[in-house]
Amino acid sequence: MRHKFGTEIVTVGLDPVMHAYNSISQADAEAEMENWVSGAERVMQPPHDEILRSSRLALAFEKLLDAGQATVLTVDCCGSMYQQLPAFPCVGFVRLNNIGLGGICEADLDGAITHIALQGLSGKPGFTSAPAKDEAAKGTLQAQFLGSLRMDGPGGASAPYILRPIMEQSEGCVPQIRMRLGQSITQARIADQDKMLYFTGRAVDAPNVNSGCRSKITLSVDGDCGKLSQNWSQTLRRATV
């Protein structure tokens, strides 16, 4: 990746993350929490302490990226870091996406590289999602994701959201984002050093169903959705802008 794109990947252990987390003052963490709570349409179940720890970790993530002069952070949140961090990284990831950096779920390095490329090309943040074909609605895919409130860029309007627990674990705190409909969408993934897979479509729905990730959009795919599904490769995940 460094040879092809000039991008360096650096592994960060738990200790530097905890050092950054412990350096965040209580006042700053509480102010960040207030921003999330006051901006939400509702807070459904995440307790005060969970939101506070998530907000503090979110500030620590930005501090880590600043210290390393880095752009994107991805965390092995469902693997080696599961319950090792003081909070789940979801709020921190969304916050990084909001401010023009990047937060990527589940140590997805290819997704992080794709995020950097698409953000550089479009000037807008994206998010990494895992799509599922909607058999009940011909020509559509449902993308399940942890996204950004500001898909038009850091200076753009903020999408409405609800603070909820992570659906799969029924713990933690995550913003459930209601994306703007009618928007043109590109989903892509850098498959290797010489190939990017992509397709385009339009956001036609933001379903609220109890499966997968909290946030979802349904995409009306440009072209043959069946052919797209048959030729899918290089894991489920795609970066969306």
C-alpha positions as CSV (number, residue, x, y, z in Angstrom):
1,M,0.0,0.0,0.0
2,R,2.8,2.4,0.7
3,H,4.5,1.7,-2.6
4,K,1.2,2.0,-4.6
5,F,-0.6,4.8,-2.8
6,G,1.9,6.3,-0.4
7,T,-0.3,5.2,2.5
8,E,1.4,3.8,5.6
9,I,-0.5,1.4,7.9
10,V,0.6,1.5,11.5
11,T,-0.6,-0.9,14.3
12,V,-1.6,0.8,17.6
13,G,-1.8,-1.4,20.7
14,L,-4.2,-1.0,23.6
15,D,-1.8,1.0,25.8
16,P,-1.6,4.1,23.6
17,V,-5.3,4.1,23.3
18,M,-5.8,4.0,27.0
19,H,-3.2,6.7,27.5
20,A,-5.1,9.0,25.1
21,Y,-8.4,8.1,26.8
22,N,-7.1,8.8,30.3
23,S,-5.7,12.2,29.1
24,I,-9.2,13.4,28.2
25,S,-10.6,15.6,31.0
26,Q,-13.9,14.9,32.6
27,A,-15.2,18.3,31.6
28,D,-14.3,17.7,27.9
29,A,-15.9,14.2,28.0
30,E,-19.1,15.6,29.5
31,A,-19.2,18.4,27.0
32,E,-18.9,15.9,24.1
33,M,-21.6,13.7,25.7
34,E,-23.9,16.7,25.9
35,N,-23.4,17.4,22.2
36,W,-24.4,13.9,21.3
37,V,-27.4,13.8,23.7
38,S,-28.7,17.3,22.9
39,G,-28.4,16.7,19.1
40,A,-30.3,13.3,19.2
41,E,-34.0,13.0,18.5
42,R,-34.1,10.4,21.3
43,V,-31.9,8.5,23.6
44,M,-33.1,4.9,23.7
45,Q,-31.5,2.8,26.5
46,P,-27.8,3.7,26.5
47,P,-27.2,4.8,30.2
48,H,-25.4,8.0,31.0
49,D,-22.1,6.3,31.8
50,E,-22.1,4.4,28.5
51,I,-22.6,7.6,26.5
52,L,-19.9,9.4,28.6
53,R,-17.3,6.7,28.1
54,S,-18.1,6.5,24.4
55,S,-17.7,10.3,24.1
56,R,-14.4,10.2,26.0
57,L,-13.1,7.5,23.7
58,A,-14.3,9.5,20.7
59,L,-12.1,12.4,21.8
60,A,-9.2,10.0,22.4
61,F,-9.5,8.7,18.8
62,E,-9.0,12.2,17.4
63,K,-6.0,12.7,19.7
64,L,-4.5,9.5,18.5
65,L,-4.8,10.5,14.8
66,D,-3.4,13.9,15.5
67,A,-0.4,12.4,17.3
68,G,0.3,10.0,14.4
69,Q,-0.5,12.5,11.7
70,A,-3.0,9.9,10.5
71,T,-6.3,10.1,8.6
72,V,-8.3,6.9,9.4
73,L,-8.6,4.6,12.3
74,T,-10.0,1.0,12.2
75,V,-10.4,-1.1,15.4
76,D,-10.6,-4.8,15.9
77,C,-13.8,-4.1,17.9
78,C,-15.4,-7.5,17.6
79,G,-12.1,-9.4,18.0
80,S,-9.0,-8.7,20.0
81,M,-10.4,-5.4,21.4
82,Y,-13.8,-6.7,22.3
83,Q,-14.5,-5.5,25.9
84,Q,-10.8,-4.5,26.2
85,L,-11.6,-0.8,25.4
86,P,-13.5,1.3,27.9
87,A,-16.3,1.7,25.4
88,F,-17.3,0.5,22.0
89,P,-15.8,2.7,19.2
90,C,-19.1,3.4,17.3
91,V,-19.6,7.0,18.5
92,G,-15.9,7.7,17.9
93,F,-16.1,6.4,14.4
94,V,-19.1,8.5,13.5
95,R,-17.4,11.5,15.0
96,L,-14.3,11.0,12.9
97,N,-16.4,10.6,9.7
98,N,-18.2,13.8,10.6
99,I,-15.1,15.9,10.8
100,G,-13.4,14.7,7.6
101,L,-11.3,11.9,9.0
102,G,-12.4,8.3,9.1
103,G,-13.6,5.5,11.5
104,I,-13.9,2.0,10.1
105,C,-15.4,-1.0,11.8
106,E,-13.7,-4.3,12.6
107,A,-10.1,-3.8,11.5
108,D,-11.0,-3.5,7.8
109,L,-7.8,-2.3,6.2
110,D,-9.0,-2.5,2.7
111,G,-12.1,-0.6,3.7
112,A,-9.9,2.1,5.3
113,I,-7.8,2.4,2.1
114,T,-11.0,2.7,0.1
115,H,-12.3,5.3,2.5
116,I,-9.2,7.5,2.0
117,A,-9.4,7.2,-1.8
118,L,-13.1,8.0,-2.1
119,Q,-12.8,10.9,0.4
120,G,-9.9,12.3,-1.6
121,L,-11.8,12.0,-4.9
122,S,-15.1,13.4,-3.7
123,G,-14.2,15.7,-0.8
124,K,-16.9,14.0,1.2
125,P,-16.9,11.4,4.0
126,G,-18.2,7.9,3.4
127,F,-18.9,4.8,5.5
128,T,-18.2,1.1,5.3
129,S,-21.3,-1.1,5.0
130,A,-22.3,-4.7,4.5
131,P,-25.1,-5.0,1.9
132,A,-27.8,-7.6,1.6
133,K,-30.0,-8.2,-1.4
134,D,-33.7,-7.3,-0.8
135,E,-35.6,-10.2,-2.5
136,A,-38.9,-8.5,-1.8
137,A,-38.0,-5.4,-3.8
138,K,-36.5,-6.2,-7.2
139,G,-33.4,-4.2,-8.0
140,T,-32.4,-3.1,-4.5
141,L,-29.7,-3.8,-1.9
142,Q,-29.9,-2.9,1.7
143,A,-26.7,-1.5,3.2
144,Q,-26.2,-1.9,6.9
145,F,-23.7,0.5,8.3
146,L,-22.1,2.8,10.9
147,G,-22.0,6.0,9.0
148,S,-21.6,9.8,9.1
149,L,-24.1,12.4,10.1
150,R,-22.6,14.8,7.5
151,M,-22.4,13.0,4.2
152,D,-22.1,16.3,2.4
153,G,-18.9,17.0,4.3
154,P,-18.0,18.6,7.6
155,G,-19.6,21.9,6.7
156,G,-22.9,20.2,5.5
157,A,-26.2,19.6,7.2
158,S,-26.4,17.0,10.0
159,A,-28.7,14.0,9.5
160,P,-31.1,13.2,12.4
161,Y,-30.2,10.3,14.7
162,I,-31.2,8.3,17.8
163,L,-28.7,7.0,20.4
164,R,-29.2,3.3,20.9
165,P,-27.3,0.2,22.0
166,I,-25.5,-1.8,19.3
167,M,-28.1,-4.2,17.9
168,E,-25.9,-7.3,17.7
169,Q,-24.5,-7.1,21.3
170,S,-27.4,-5.2,23.0
171,E,-24.7,-3.1,24.7
172,G,-22.6,0.0,24.0
173,C,-23.9,3.2,22.3
174,V,-24.3,3.9,18.6
175,P,-26.0,6.7,16.6
176,Q,-28.8,5.2,14.5
177,I,-28.7,7.6,11.5
178,R,-31.6,8.4,9.2
179,M,-30.0,9.2,5.8
180,R,-31.4,11.6,3.3
181,L,-33.4,9.8,0.6
182,G,-33.1,10.4,-3.2
183,Q,-29.3,10.8,-3.0
184,S,-27.1,9.3,-5.6
185,I,-24.8,6.7,-4.1
186,T,-21.5,5.1,-5.1
187,Q,-20.3,1.9,-3.3
188,A,-16.8,0.7,-3.9
189,R,-13.9,-1.3,-2.6
190,I,-10.3,-1.4,-3.6
191,A,-9.9,-5.1,-4.2
192,D,-6.1,-5.1,-4.8
193,Q,-3.4,-2.7,-5.8
194,D,-4.7,-2.5,-9.4
195,K,-8.5,-2.9,-9.2
196,M,-11.4,-1.1,-7.6
197,L,-14.9,-2.7,-7.7
198,Y,-17.8,-0.3,-7.7
199,F,-21.5,0.2,-8.5
200,T,-23.9,3.1,-8.3
201,G,-27.5,3.6,-7.3
202,R,-29.9,5.8,-5.3
203,A,-31.0,5.8,-1.7
204,V,-34.8,5.0,-1.7
205,D,-35.5,4.1,1.9
206,A,-34.1,4.2,5.4
207,P,-35.6,1.1,7.0
208,N,-35.8,0.6,10.8
209,V,-35.8,-3.1,11.2
210,N,-34.3,-5.3,13.9
211,S,-31.5,-7.0,12.1
212,G,-27.9,-6.2,11.2
213,C,-26.5,-2.8,12.1
214,R,-28.7,0.0,13.5
215,S,-28.4,2.3,10.5
216,K,-29.6,1.2,7.1
217,I,-30.4,2.5,3.6
218,T,-32.0,0.7,0.8
219,L,-30.3,1.3,-2.6
220,S,-32.0,1.2,-6.0
221,V,-29.2,-0.2,-8.0
222,D,-28.3,1.2,-11.4
223,G,-28.3,-1.7,-13.8
224,D,-29.0,-5.4,-13.1
225,C,-29.1,-6.0,-9.3
226,G,-29.2,-9.8,-9.9
227,K,-26.1,-9.7,-12.0
228,L,-24.4,-7.5,-9.4
229,S,-25.2,-10.1,-6.7
230,Q,-24.0,-13.0,-8.8
231,N,-20.6,-11.3,-9.5
232,W,-20.0,-10.1,-6.0
233,S,-16.5,-10.7,-4.7
234,Q,-13.9,-9.4,-2.2
235,T,-15.9,-9.7,0.9
236,L,-19.3,-8.2,1.7
237,R,-18.1,-4.7,2.7
238,R,-18.2,-1.7,0.5
239,A,-17.4,2.0,1.2
240,T,-20.3,4.3,0.4
241,V,-20.2,7.9,-0.6
